[in-house]
Amino acid sequence: MSEFTVLVVDDEKEIRDAIEIYLKNEKMTVIQAADGLEAIEKLNEEAIHLIILDIMMPHLDGIAATFKIREQKNIPIIMLSAKSEDTDKILGLQIGADDYMTKPFNPIELIARVKSQLRRYMTLGNYEGKSNVINLNGLTLDKEAREVAVLGEAVKLTPIEYKIVELLMSHPGRVFSIHDIYERVWQEPCYNAENTVAVHIRKIREKIEIDPKNPRYLKVVWGIGYKMEK
């Protein structure tokens, strides 16, 4: 699970650091936030696959943060709560949290729940039973619905942009030359199409990448063409 990034949100640094140690032992990337406001900022800056979220925090607590997160994203949320917070715990589940653990918790059990939620989200998620779905580390393409989503969030592509993404995602890791892309997507001979393809690639990156200048999914192989990272 080395490709996953987990956001750990708790106002107690000792707890954040302890959880980070266990997650890093599982080869996961960890980002920390001290409250709900900082968590939402991190979500807008980074590609996050799962959130471990404490309920009682200053500025913006876990309940309010979950409500705001669910307005934008569908990634798994595991809540942490004290035994005295049962009412808040139930409310958190009702507004969109996926699981909860009561403090003090067993770190091994927390890691098991993290893995379970990631497996469910990345492998099944909202796409269970669909054989025409391609999922590359959070970038999902549904051929039947002709839809593309990044970490559960739908992306609006033009028909040409969708065809390019579908071509590259259907062959992850394979490098396609500009000539190949143009003739397969536009269905006509390729003459001086370098700029046309490059413009569409740039627009696709602006829509699917957190940082288009440092793309995670759609990579250029200099002097050869483009590929979708596995």
C-alpha positions as a Markdown table, in Angstrom:
| # | Residue | x | y | z |
|---|---|---|---|---|
| 1 | Met | 0.0 | 0.0 | 0.0 |
| 2 | Ser | 3.0 | 2.3 | -0.6 |
| 3 | Glu | 1.0 | 4.4 | -3.1 |
| 4 | Phe | -1.4 | 5.7 | -0.4 |
| 5 | Thr | -1.4 | 9.0 | 1.5 |
| 6 | Val | -3.1 | 9.3 | 4.8 |
| 7 | Leu | -4.1 | 12.5 | 6.5 |
| 8 | Val | -3.8 | 12.3 | 10.3 |
| 9 | Val | -5.8 | 15.0 | 12.1 |
| 10 | Asp | -5.5 | 15.4 | 15.9 |
| 11 | Asp | -4.7 | 18.4 | 18.2 |
| 12 | Glu | -2.3 | 16.2 | 20.2 |
| 13 | Lys | 1.0 | 15.9 | 18.4 |
| 14 | Glu | 2.1 | 12.8 | 20.3 |
| 15 | Ile | -0.9 | 10.9 | 18.9 |
| 16 | Arg | -0.3 | 12.2 | 15.4 |
| 17 | Asp | 3.4 | 11.2 | 15.6 |
| 18 | Ala | 2.6 | 7.7 | 17.0 |
| 19 | Ile | 0.0 | 7.0 | 14.2 |
| 20 | Glu | 2.5 | 8.2 | 11.6 |
| 21 | Ile | 5.1 | 5.7 | 12.8 |
| 22 | Tyr | 2.8 | 2.8 | 12.3 |
| 23 | Leu | 1.5 | 4.0 | 8.9 |
| 24 | Lys | 5.0 | 4.6 | 7.7 |
| 25 | Asn | 5.9 | 1.1 | 8.7 |
| 26 | Glu | 3.3 | 0.0 | 6.2 |
| 27 | Lys | 5.0 | 2.2 | 3.5 |
| 28 | Met | 2.2 | 4.8 | 3.5 |
| 29 | Thr | 2.8 | 8.5 | 3.1 |
| 30 | Val | 1.6 | 10.6 | 6.1 |
| 31 | Ile | 0.5 | 14.2 | 6.3 |
| 32 | Gln | -0.4 | 15.8 | 9.6 |
| 33 | Ala | -3.0 | 18.4 | 10.6 |
| 34 | Ala | -3.7 | 19.8 | 14.1 |
| 35 | Asp | -7.4 | 20.7 | 13.5 |
| 36 | Gly | -10.2 | 20.6 | 11.1 |
| 37 | Leu | -9.4 | 23.8 | 9.3 |
| 38 | Glu | -5.8 | 22.7 | 8.6 |
| 39 | Ala | -7.1 | 19.3 | 7.5 |
| 40 | Ile | -9.3 | 21.0 | 4.8 |
| 41 | Glu | -6.4 | 23.1 | 3.7 |
| 42 | Lys | -4.3 | 19.9 | 3.3 |
| 43 | Leu | -7.0 | 18.2 | 1.3 |
| 44 | Asn | -7.0 | 21.0 | -1.2 |
| 45 | Glu | -3.3 | 20.9 | -1.5 |
| 46 | Glu | -2.5 | 17.1 | -1.5 |
| 47 | Ala | -3.9 | 13.9 | -3.0 |
| 48 | Ile | -5.3 | 12.2 | 0.1 |
| 49 | His | -6.7 | 8.7 | 0.1 |
| 50 | Leu | -7.9 | 8.3 | 3.7 |
| 51 | Ile | -8.3 | 10.6 | 6.8 |
| 52 | Ile | -7.9 | 9.6 | 10.4 |
| 53 | Leu | -9.9 | 12.3 | 12.2 |
| 54 | Asp | -10.2 | 13.1 | 15.9 |
| 55 | Ile | -13.6 | 14.5 | 17.1 |
| 56 | Met | -12.6 | 16.9 | 19.8 |
| 57 | Met | -10.3 | 19.6 | 18.3 |
| 58 | Pro | -10.1 | 23.4 | 18.5 |
| 59 | His | -11.1 | 25.8 | 15.7 |
| 60 | Leu | -13.0 | 23.2 | 13.7 |
| 61 | Asp | -13.9 | 19.9 | 15.3 |
| 62 | Gly | -14.1 | 16.5 | 13.6 |
| 63 | Ile | -17.9 | 16.6 | 13.2 |
| 64 | Ala | -17.9 | 19.9 | 11.4 |
| 65 | Ala | -14.8 | 18.9 | 9.4 |
| 66 | Thr | -16.5 | 15.7 | 8.2 |
| 67 | Phe | -19.5 | 17.6 | 7.1 |
| 68 | Lys | -17.4 | 20.0 | 5.0 |
| 69 | Ile | -15.2 | 17.3 | 3.6 |
| 70 | Arg | -18.2 | 15.3 | 2.4 |
| 71 | Glu | -19.4 | 18.3 | 0.4 |
| 72 | Gln | -16.4 | 17.8 | -1.8 |
| 73 | Lys | -14.9 | 14.4 | -1.4 |
| 74 | Asn | -15.8 | 10.7 | -0.9 |
| 75 | Ile | -12.6 | 9.4 | 0.6 |
| 76 | Pro | -12.7 | 7.2 | 3.7 |
| 77 | Ile | -12.8 | 8.8 | 7.1 |
| 78 | Ile | -11.9 | 7.0 | 10.3 |
| 79 | Met | -12.9 | 8.9 | 13.4 |
| 80 | Leu | -11.1 | 8.8 | 16.7 |
| 81 | Ser | -13.2 | 9.5 | 19.8 |
| 82 | Ala | -13.0 | 9.3 | 23.6 |
| 83 | Lys | -15.5 | 7.0 | 25.4 |
| 84 | Ser | -17.5 | 10.1 | 26.6 |
| 85 | Glu | -18.2 | 11.2 | 23.0 |
| 86 | Asp | -20.6 | 8.4 | 22.0 |
| 87 | Thr | -23.2 | 10.9 | 20.8 |
| 88 | Asp | -20.7 | 12.7 | 18.6 |
| 89 | Lys | -19.4 | 9.4 | 17.3 |
| 90 | Ile | -22.9 | 8.4 | 16.1 |
| 91 | Leu | -23.4 | 11.8 | 14.6 |
| 92 | Gly | -20.1 | 11.5 | 12.8 |
| 93 | Leu | -21.1 | 8.2 | 11.2 |
| 94 | Gln | -24.5 | 9.6 | 10.2 |
| 95 | Ile | -22.9 | 12.6 | 8.3 |
| 96 | Gly | -20.4 | 10.5 | 6.5 |
| 97 | Ala | -17.6 | 8.9 | 8.5 |
| 98 | Asp | -16.8 | 5.4 | 7.5 |
| 99 | Asp | -15.5 | 3.9 | 10.7 |
| 100 | Tyr | -14.5 | 4.9 | 14.3 |
| 101 | Met | -12.2 | 3.9 | 17.0 |
| 102 | Thr | -12.3 | 4.8 | 20.7 |
| 103 | Lys | -9.2 | 6.2 | 22.5 |
| 104 | Pro | -7.0 | 4.6 | 23.7 |
| 105 | Phe | -6.9 | 2.4 | 20.7 |
| 106 | Asn | -4.7 | -0.6 | 19.6 |
| 107 | Pro | -2.4 | 0.7 | 16.8 |
| 108 | Ile | -2.4 | -2.7 | 15.1 |
| 109 | Glu | -6.2 | -2.6 | 14.9 |
| 110 | Leu | -6.1 | 0.9 | 13.6 |
| 111 | Ile | -3.8 | -0.1 | 10.8 |
| 112 | Ala | -6.0 | -3.1 | 10.0 |
| 113 | Arg | -9.0 | -0.8 | 9.7 |
| 114 | Val | -7.0 | 1.7 | 7.5 |
| 115 | Lys | -6.1 | -1.1 | 5.1 |
| 116 | Ser | -9.7 | -2.4 | 5.0 |
| 117 | Gln | -11.1 | 1.1 | 4.2 |
| 118 | Leu | -8.4 | 1.7 | 1.5 |
| 119 | Arg | -9.0 | -1.7 | 0.0 |
| 120 | Arg | -12.8 | -1.1 | -0.1 |
| 121 | Tyr | -12.5 | 2.4 | -1.5 |
| 122 | Met | -9.8 | 1.8 | -4.1 |
| 123 | Thr | -10.9 | -1.6 | -5.3 |
| 124 | Leu | -14.6 | -1.5 | -4.8 |
| 125 | Gly | -15.8 | 1.9 | -3.7 |
| 126 | Asn | -18.8 | 3.1 | -5.7 |
| 127 | Tyr | -17.8 | 0.9 | -8.6 |
| 128 | Glu | -18.4 | -2.6 | -7.3 |
| 129 | Gly | -19.6 | -5.0 | -10.0 |
| 130 | Lys | -18.6 | -2.8 | -12.9 |
| 131 | Ser | -16.2 | -4.6 | -15.2 |
| 132 | Asn | -15.5 | -1.6 | -17.4 |
| 133 | Val | -13.8 | 0.4 | -14.7 |
| 134 | Ile | -10.1 | 1.2 | -14.7 |
| 135 | Asn | -8.6 | 2.5 | -11.4 |
| 136 | Leu | -5.0 | 3.8 | -11.3 |
| 137 | Asn | -4.1 | 4.9 | -7.8 |
| 138 | Gly | -7.2 | 7.0 | -7.4 |
| 139 | Leu | -7.7 | 8.0 | -11.0 |
| 140 | Thr | -10.9 | 6.2 | -12.2 |
| 141 | Leu | -12.4 | 5.8 | -15.6 |
| 142 | Asp | -15.8 | 4.2 | -16.1 |
| 143 | Lys | -16.1 | 3.2 | -19.8 |
| 144 | Glu | -19.8 | 2.4 | -19.6 |
| 145 | Ala | -20.7 | 5.8 | -18.1 |
| 146 | Arg | -17.8 | 7.5 | -19.9 |
| 147 | Glu | -16.9 | 9.2 | -16.7 |
| 148 | Val | -13.5 | 10.1 | -15.1 |
| 149 | Ala | -13.0 | 10.8 | -11.4 |
| 150 | Val | -10.0 | 11.7 | -9.2 |
| 151 | Leu | -10.2 | 10.3 | -5.7 |
| 152 | Gly | -13.9 | 9.9 | -6.0 |
| 153 | Glu | -14.4 | 13.5 | -7.4 |
| 154 | Ala | -15.9 | 13.7 | -10.9 |
| 155 | Val | -13.9 | 15.5 | -13.6 |
| 156 | Lys | -15.5 | 17.1 | -16.6 |
| 157 | Leu | -13.7 | 16.2 | -19.8 |
| 158 | Thr | -14.5 | 17.1 | -23.4 |
| 159 | Pro | -15.1 | 14.1 | -25.8 |
| 160 | Ile | -11.6 | 14.4 | -27.2 |
| 161 | Glu | -10.0 | 14.7 | -23.8 |
| 162 | Tyr | -12.0 | 11.6 | -22.6 |
| 163 | Lys | -10.8 | 9.6 | -25.6 |
| 164 | Ile | -7.2 | 10.5 | -24.9 |
| 165 | Val | -7.5 | 9.5 | -21.2 |
| 166 | Glu | -9.3 | 6.3 | -22.1 |
| 167 | Leu | -6.6 | 5.3 | -24.5 |
| 168 | Leu | -3.8 | 5.9 | -22.1 |
| 169 | Met | -5.5 | 4.4 | -19.0 |
| 170 | Ser | -6.4 | 1.3 | -21.0 |
| 171 | His | -2.7 | 0.7 | -21.5 |
| 172 | Pro | -1.1 | 1.9 | -18.2 |
| 173 | Gly | 2.7 | 2.3 | -18.5 |
| 174 | Arg | 2.7 | 2.1 | -22.3 |
| 175 | Val | 4.1 | 5.1 | -24.1 |
| 176 | Phe | 2.1 | 6.4 | -27.0 |
| 177 | Ser | 3.7 | 8.8 | -29.5 |
| 178 | Ile | 1.9 | 12.0 | -30.6 |
| 179 | His | 1.4 | 10.3 | -33.9 |
| 180 | Asp | -0.3 | 7.3 | -32.3 |
| 181 | Ile | -2.5 | 9.4 | -30.0 |
| 182 | Tyr | -3.7 | 11.6 | -32.9 |
| 183 | Glu | -4.5 | 8.8 | -35.3 |
| 184 | Arg | -6.3 | 6.7 | -32.6 |
| 185 | Val | -8.3 | 9.5 | -31.1 |
| 186 | Trp | -9.0 | 11.8 | -34.1 |
| 187 | Gln | -9.3 | 8.8 | -36.5 |
| 188 | Glu | -7.4 | 10.6 | -39.3 |
| 189 | Pro | -3.9 | 10.8 | -40.6 |
| 190 | Cys | -1.4 | 12.7 | -38.5 |
| 191 | Tyr | 0.0 | 15.8 | -40.1 |
| 192 | Asn | 1.7 | 18.4 | -37.9 |
| 193 | Ala | -0.4 | 17.4 | -34.9 |
| 194 | Glu | 2.2 | 18.0 | -32.2 |
| 195 | Asn | 0.6 | 21.3 | -31.0 |
| 196 | Thr | -2.9 | 19.9 | -31.1 |
| 197 | Val | -2.1 | 16.9 | -28.9 |
| 198 | Ala | 0.0 | 19.0 | -26.6 |
| 199 | Val | -2.8 | 21.5 | -25.9 |
| 200 | His | -5.2 | 18.7 | -25.1 |
| 201 | Ile | -2.7 | 17.0 | -22.8 |
| 202 | Arg | -2.2 | 20.3 | -21.0 |
| 203 | Lys | -5.9 | 20.7 | -20.5 |
| 204 | Ile | -6.3 | 17.2 | -19.2 |
| 205 | Arg | -3.5 | 17.7 | -16.7 |
| 206 | Glu | -5.2 | 20.9 | -15.4 |
| 207 | Lys | -8.3 | 18.8 | -14.7 |
| 208 | Ile | -6.9 | 15.5 | -13.2 |
| 209 | Glu | -3.6 | 16.6 | -11.6 |
| 210 | Ile | -3.2 | 18.3 | -8.2 |
| 211 | Asp | -0.1 | 20.0 | -9.6 |
| 212 | Pro | -0.2 | 20.0 | -13.4 |
| 213 | Lys | 3.5 | 21.1 | -13.5 |
| 214 | Asn | 4.5 | 18.0 | -11.5 |
| 215 | Pro | 2.0 | 15.4 | -12.8 |
| 216 | Arg | 1.3 | 12.2 | -10.9 |
| 217 | Tyr | -0.8 | 10.4 | -13.5 |
| 218 | Leu | -0.2 | 11.7 | -17.1 |
| 219 | Lys | 3.6 | 11.6 | -17.7 |
| 220 | Val | 5.7 | 12.8 | -20.7 |
| 221 | Val | 8.5 | 10.6 | -21.9 |
| 222 | Trp | 10.7 | 13.1 | -23.6 |
| 223 | Gly | 11.4 | 12.5 | -27.2 |
| 224 | Ile | 8.9 | 9.6 | -27.4 |
| 225 | Gly | 5.4 | 10.6 | -26.2 |
| 226 | Tyr | 3.0 | 10.2 | -23.3 |
| 227 | Lys | 1.9 | 7.5 | -20.8 |
| 228 | Met | -0.4 | 7.0 | -17.9 |
| 229 | Glu | 1.5 | 6.0 | -14.8 |
| 230 | Lys | 0.6 | 2.6 | -13.4 |
